[in-house]
Each structure stands twice: as C-alpha cells, then as structure tokens.
Amino acid sequence: MNLYIRKNLLINRIFRDYVADADLFPYSIDESILDMTKSWRLFGETPEAVARQIQVRIRHELGLYTTVGIGENPTQAKLALDLQAKHDHELIGRLTYTDFPEHIWPITDLTKVWSIGHRTAAHLNRLGIHSMGDLAHVNPYALQQEMGVIGGQLFALAWGIDRSQLAQIRPAKEKSWSNSQVLPRDYHQQRAIELVLREIAQQVIARMRHHHQQTACVSLSVGFAWDGKADDGRSGLHHTRRIEPTDNAQTIIRELVTLFREHWSGQAVRNLAVGLSRLSASGHVQLDLFQNPQRQLKDDRFDRLIDDLRDRFGKTAVIPASSLLPGGTMLSRAALVGGHNGGIAMIDEQTETKLILARLAPLFTAQWHCQYRIDVVNNPYGAAINFFLDIRRTHHRERSIPLHTVATQDLEVLERVVWGIRQETALTLNFVNFGHVRWPISQRWIR
C-alpha cells in the first residue's frame, strides 16, 4: 500500500504539469479528476491526443498503464472511465451530452453505474425502473419525493448532468470521525466482538482528541456474516445515540458497548464501524456532578498521556492487555495502511537518524560516574524498532529513556539508521530481540 501511495503522488505530480492545482482533484488512491477546459489546447489538437500524451509519459517515466475517461463534466468522465476506457484498446473512453443516451441509457444492470449500489438498484427496481433509460424518463419530482435528495441526483446522473466545479469543491457541512474494520473471520462470541469494538473506538477517539474536539453523538454499525442474517432479512444494524459532549474514552466506549448489547441478538459478525459526530471544541473538562471529580480529572490526564505516547512512539507503544486476548486485532492491524498491507515502508532514514540524535543530545552529558548505552529493541508484535537511552549511575537505579520508534521491520532501513547514529556518537549500541541474523548490507552479525 505504501508503494501504491508513492506511485499515486508521482502520477499526480505529472498531472500538475498539465493543469493548475485548483483544477486537479485526487478522487481516490487510484483516480484523479483533471479539469482541462482551460489548458488542453496547449498540449494537443484534441482532448484524446492530450490524454494519450499523458498516458505515454506515465508509461515511460513510471512504467504504469493508465486509463482515461473524457467527458464534458466530472460525472461523464467518470462513467466514460468505468464503462468504456477499461474495455477500449487505447484505454480511453469519451462521453458527451450528445451521445450519452446512446451509450448509457441501454444499461440494465444499474449497479454497473457509478454511485448506484445494490440497495439503491433494488429500490429503483421496485419503482419499475430497470434501466438507465427508465431512470432518465421517470418523473423527477415523484422520484425525489420517494427517495429524497438522492432521487434528484440519480435523475441528473441518467442525463449526464453535473454542474460541479473542481475549483469550488465545498467542504462537508458537518465533520465527523469514523473507522470501520472487516474482521479476519466470523465473530460469534460477544466478548470478542466487544473487544474489537473497544479497539476501534479507542482509535477514533484518539484521532478526535488529537484535533482538540469532543463528540455529542456516537454511532455504531454492525455487519452480519452471510450465515448470521437477522430473521427479518437484515444484513446488519446501525444505531446512533446523542450524549453529553465529551472526549472521555471510557464514557464513549461505554455508550457504544451499551448500544451493541441493546440491539445485537447473537448473529455472527464480520464488520464493525464506529462514528463520532456533532463535534465541538474541547478546551476544558466537563465534570459530572454525580461522579468523583478527582477521578474524572485523573482519567482525563491518563487519556491524554496515552495519546502523547502513541503520537511519539507509535500506535502500539501502549496497548490494553485485552488486545493480546484471542480476537484482538490491534496488533495485527498496526502496520496496515488504510486497512491494507503496508508493503514497502516509506521511511526516510536520514530523518529518523536526525530525530534520534536530536533527542539523545540533551540527555547525554559525559560524567565519570555514568555509563550510557543505546538499546535498539525489536518489537515484532508492533512491527517497529524502539530506541532507548540506557543510563547507569553509581548508587542510582538504572534508567531507560525512550528516544524514538522507527515504524518498520526492514533490516536494510534499520542498518542505514544505525550507521548514521554511529557516525555521530561513540556510544555503544545494544541490540535486543533480533536473534541470530546478519545485517543485509554489510552481512555482519547483528550484535
């Protein structure tokens, strides 16, 4: 996934040679929208010629093939990409208002059309709409009355109408924080399901607190496994609950667990999602009159201390002991990027080395009665390498001070970081939990 992200950044850098930043919108990890209305004539005689020029350049510079959809607006370009370009020999598709009915209206499998999912397609089928042509000729007011705002959007989609301007993208009216997880297997036991629910909630709460916000509404979504559908045919459940504004992890998790227990009836679970909305600034702690105020203040300081440790040393620097129980997913997902295997780590060895040395400098003062050592500890469970400064002073307890965490298990990356440290300090480096292995570059034993 890291390699995917790196290639995405390189491709978008090429796109910026053809459009201004305001006319480029990265739509997803593998799609971008370019508004070339003002610039395509600078690069070719037709939009197709410019598209082909961009394809060839990406192929030559990055070794990647790209598909291109061309339209008179973003919606047409997206449909041309999905429905035409991927099946075209040149990997280019084009739609216009003129030929839109010819190419789009005959489609009967509505789920093939961007933005129409299985549930929406089923709803349209119940209304007697079985093709894009049917959708284009339905009464738009009746459709909007039946389906709400989405009804009007679907009617516009059937005609290829999209008046959005990339340079005028509107931010979301209300920001929220959420995270979902597809479980590695079907979960049947309530204890295991609630364990993962707590882990997801802690991650979302930490993100919210990092932005100094609190929530007044929690939401829980549960997706059932194929063999766990409810008696009424439901494939899952979704519920929200208004609460007093808070950023306290225990309070929010307690509400989510209560929601789960109230509405779950024993079905096998394969997907969990947690959302926090109705956000507001959290500049202070709102005490509960019916609870011990000192306990509340202590819990708040504890939450923020855990956040600071994870921000500095990684998500697995401090984890609940419960995450080591069967069913816990926090450790196994720590190295994932967007829920996917990270693959090649995006580590800047020089930056990592400078961070370690910068944190070492104020802690190291040469004294005759002190012994200093840098401990390099392999943490395979957290997919990371931890650096500590070990200080031994006569008649004092030994101290081990965290310096930095390098989020990788790549020994080649680590060897370069260690080499950089040794160029700047004569302190002994002690390697822990590495086993009997050699450095990949120098082929010397790690010791």
N, C-alpha and C positions, 0 to 999 in steps of 0.2 A: 504493500500500500504506500509506503514511503517513496518507493521508486515511481509509482503512479503519480503521486503528488509532485515529485520533482519534474517529471515529464510534462505535467499539466502547466507548471509555471513556465517552462521553456517554450511551450507551444503558445501560451498567451503572450509571451514576450515577442514572438514573431507577429502575432495578430496586431500588436501595438505599432508595428511598422506600417500598418495599412489603415488604422482608424485611431482617432483620439481616445484617450482614456474614458471620456464620457460616453463614447459610442461603443464601448466593449463591456459586455455583461457576462461573467463566468456563471453559467446556469447550473452546472454541476461539475463533478470531478472530471468528466469526460466530454462535456459540451459547453460551448460558449456561443453567445449571440453577438454578432457584429452588425452595426447599422452603418452600411457603406453608401448610404444615399448621397452623401456629400463627397465621397472620396474615390469611388470605384473607377471613375473616368480617368484618374491619374495613373492607373496601373494597367488598363487594358481596354479593348474595344467593347466588350460585353461583360456583364456580371459573371457569366460562365467562364470566360477567359481568365478573369481575375481569380475566381475560385480555383481553377486549375493551376494557376501560378502559385497560389498559397499551398496547395496540395504537394506540388513538386518540391517546393522549398522545404516543407516539413519532412518530406521523404528523404531528401538529400542531407539535411542537417541533423535530423534526429532518427532517421531510419524507421519512421512510422507512417502507416497509411491513414488517411483521414477521409471521412465522408462529409459532404456539404449539401445542405438544403438551402435553396434560394426562394424567397418569397417577397411579396410587397409589404409584409409586416412580420413580426416575430412568430405569430401563430402559423402563418403559411409556410415560413421557413422550417419550423419545427415539424410540421406534417410532411413537408417535402423530404426532410431528412429521414423520418421514421418509415414512411410508406413508399418512397421512391429511391432515394440515394443509395440505401443499403442493398438494393437489388439491381442497381444500374452498373454497367460495365465500367463507366468512368467514375463511379461513386459520387455522382452529382445528380440532384433532383431539383425540379423547379415547379412552383405553383404560382398562378396569378388569379386575380378575380375572374378573369375571362374563362380560364379552363378549370377552375375549381369545381364546378358542378360535374364536369365530365370525369374527373379523377376521384373525387371524394364521395359524391352522392351515392354511387353504386355500392359502397361498403356496407355489408350487412352484419359483420362481426364488429359491433360497436366498441368492444374492448381493445381493438387494434388502434383506435384513435386516441391520441394523447389526451389525457385528463379524464377519460371515461373508464372507470373501474367496473368490476363485476357487479357491485351493488347498484351503481348508477345505471348500468346497462339493463339490469333486471327491472329496475323501476321504470325505465323508458319502455321496455317491452310490455309491461303491464298497462301502459298508456296507449298501446297499439303502435309504438314507434320501433320499427325493426331495421331501419337503415338510416344512413345519414341524409338521404333524400327525404325520408319521412320526417326526420327532425327539422329539416330546412323548411318544410311546408306546414308544420304544426302552428296553431295559434300561439304566438309568443306570450300573450298576456295570460292565457289559460295555463301555459307551461310554467310561467313564473309564479302563478298563484298556487300551483300544485307543488313545485319544487323549491320555491323561494328564489333567492338571488342566483343560485346555480342554474335555474331554468333559463334565465335570460342569457347567461354566459354560454350555455350549451347551444342556444339558438344562434348566437353570434358565431360560435365555432363552426356550425354547419354551413355558414355562408363565408367563412374565412375572414371574418371581421375582427380586427384588433387595432385599437387606436392608441395603444400604449407607446410611449417614447422612452428609449433606454436612458436618455439624459434626465428624465423626470420620474425615475423609479421612486415610488412612495414607500417610506418605511412602514412597518407594521403599526397599526393603531395601538395595540397593546402588546408589550413584550412579555414573554413567558420563558420559563426554563423547563426543559424536559429531557428525558432519556428513556430509551427502550432497549430491551435485550431479548433476543431469541435464545432460549435455553438450549444447552447442548443435548438434552434429551427430554422426554416427558417427565414432569414432576408430579407425583401423586400425593406426597406427604405434606401436610400443612406446615410442619416445622421447616422443611427445606425450602418451600415456596416463600415463606415469610423471611427466611434468611436472605435470599436473593433480593427480595423486596426492600429489605433494610439496606443492603449494599447499594442498590440503585439510588435509593432515597438519599443516602449519605453523599453520593457523588453529585447529585443535582443540588442539594442544599449547599455543599461546598462551593459550587460554581456561583450560586446566587449570592452567598455571603462574600465571595471574592469581589463582587460588584457592589457591595455595601447595600444590599436590598433585603427586604423581608416580604413574605407572602401572606395573602389573606384568603387564598383558595388553593386547595390541593385536589389533584385528580389522579385516579387510578384506572388503568386499563389492563385487562387480563385476557389473553388469547388462549382458548382451549385447544388441546391437541385434537387430532382428527377423531380419535375414539372417545373424546371427552365432551362432545357437544351436549348442551343442555337439552332437557326433554322437549322444550318448545322450539328446538332447532337453532338456538343462538350459538354462535361460534365463539362468544366471549362476552365480556361485560365491561362497562365503562361508567364510572360514577365520580362525581365531584362533591366537594363539601366546603362551605365557607367557614373560615376560622378567624379568630382574632389575629391581627397582623403579628407575625413572629418570624424570627430566623433561627429559633432554637431547634436543634436537630431532634432531640427527644420528643418534643411536642409534635413536630410534623410527622415523624415516623409513627408515633402513637396513633395519630389520626388516620394515616394510611393503612396501618395494620387493622384498625377498627373497621374501616371501610371494607377491607378484604374479608374479614370474618363475618361481617353482616350480609354480604352478597354472594360469597363463594359457597357452593353446595357440593364440594367434593370432586369436581371434574378434574381430569388430568390437564395440567397447564404447560404451555410451550412458549408463551410470550408474556412479558411483563413490561409495563410502561408507567412512569411516574411523571407528573407535571405540576409545576408551581406557577400560579398566575395571580393577577390583581396585585402587582408588585408596588412597593413604595420604598422610599429611602429608610435605611435602618441606622440612624445616627445615635440611637440610645437603646437601652434595655427596658422593655415594658414589664414591670413586675406584676405578678399575680398576687392579689391581696390574700388569697387562701392558701398560699404556699410560703415556705420559709424563704425570706428574701436573700439571706446569705447563701442558701443552697442554689438559688437561681443565678446569683452573680457568679458563684463558683462554676456552675455548669456553662455559663456564657464564656468565661475565661478559658475553660477547658476546650470548648469547641474551637475557639479562635487559635489556641495553641496548636491543636491538631491540624488546623488549616495551614498555619505557618510552617509546620514541619513538613507537610506534604508539598507545599509550594516550593520549599527549598530543596528537599531531598527525594521527591518523587511520591507518587500515589501510594506506594507500598512501604514507605518509611514507617508508618504506623498503621496497623490494621487491627480490627477486632479479632479476638481469639476465635470467635464463632466462624470467621471466614475460613478457618482451617478444617471445619467440620465437613462431612460429605454433603455435597450440594452447593457449597460456596463457590462463587465464580470470580471473586475479586482478584485473586492472584493470577488466575489463568487469563484474565482479560486485561491485566495491567499493561502488557506490552502491545496491545492491539491499537490500531489507528483507525478511528471511525468504525470500530467493530470488526476490522479485518486484520489479518496478519500483517505486521509492520514491514516485514521483509528487510530490505537493506536499510540500515539505520541512517538517519540524516544527522550525523554527528560531525561537528566542526572540532577536530582535535585541538587546534590552536586555542579556540575559545575555551574549551574545557580545561586545558592546561593553565591558561591565564586565570580562570576562576579559582582553581585550586591554589595556585601560588599567591593570589591576592588575599585569600582567606587565611593562608598559612603565615604570611608576613607579620601581621600584628600579634600573632600568638607565639612566635618563636623569638626568644631573647636568649642568647648564649650565656649560660651560667654554669659555673664549675660543678654545682651540686645537682644539676638537672640532666636527665637523659631524654632525648627526643627521638621519635620514630614515626614514620608514616605507615599506617596499616592500610593495605588495599584488600578489601574483603569482597569476595564473590558472593552475590546474592542470587542464586539461580531461580528462587521462587518469585522474586520481583523482577527478574530479567534485567539486573542492574549491577553496577560495581560501586561500592561505597568506599570513600576515602576518609580516614580518621587521623588526627594527630594524637599520638600516644605520648604522655608526659609522665616521667617517673622522677620524683623529687625525694631526696633523703628525708626520712621521718614523716613523709606525707603519703596519702593514698594515691594510687595510680589514677591518672585521668585520661579519658579518651574523648576527644572533642571532634564532632562531625565537621568535615570540611566541605564535601561535595558528593553528589551522586551522579554518575555517568550512566544514562539510561541505555545501556547496550550490553550484550554478551559477546560482542565481536572482539576477539583477542587481538586482531590486527589493529583495530581502533585503539584498544587499551594500550598496546605496545607503543604506539606513537605518543599517546598521552604521557605514559611513564617515561619515555625517552626525553620528552620536553621538560618534565619535572626534574630529571636528573641533570639536565644541562644548567639548571638554575639553583640547585641545592645539593649539599653533600649528605643530607640526612639519609639514614637507612630506610629502605622500603621493605616492608614485611608483607608477604602475600599469604592470604588466608582463604581456605576452601577452594583452591584451584586444582588440587590433585596432582598427578604425575604427568604434566603436559609441557610442551615446548611453546615458545613464542613463535608465531607463524612466519615472521620476517627474519629474525636472527637465528632461529632454530635453537636457541639456548633454553635450558630448563627454566621454568618459572619458579624462582625461589628467592 
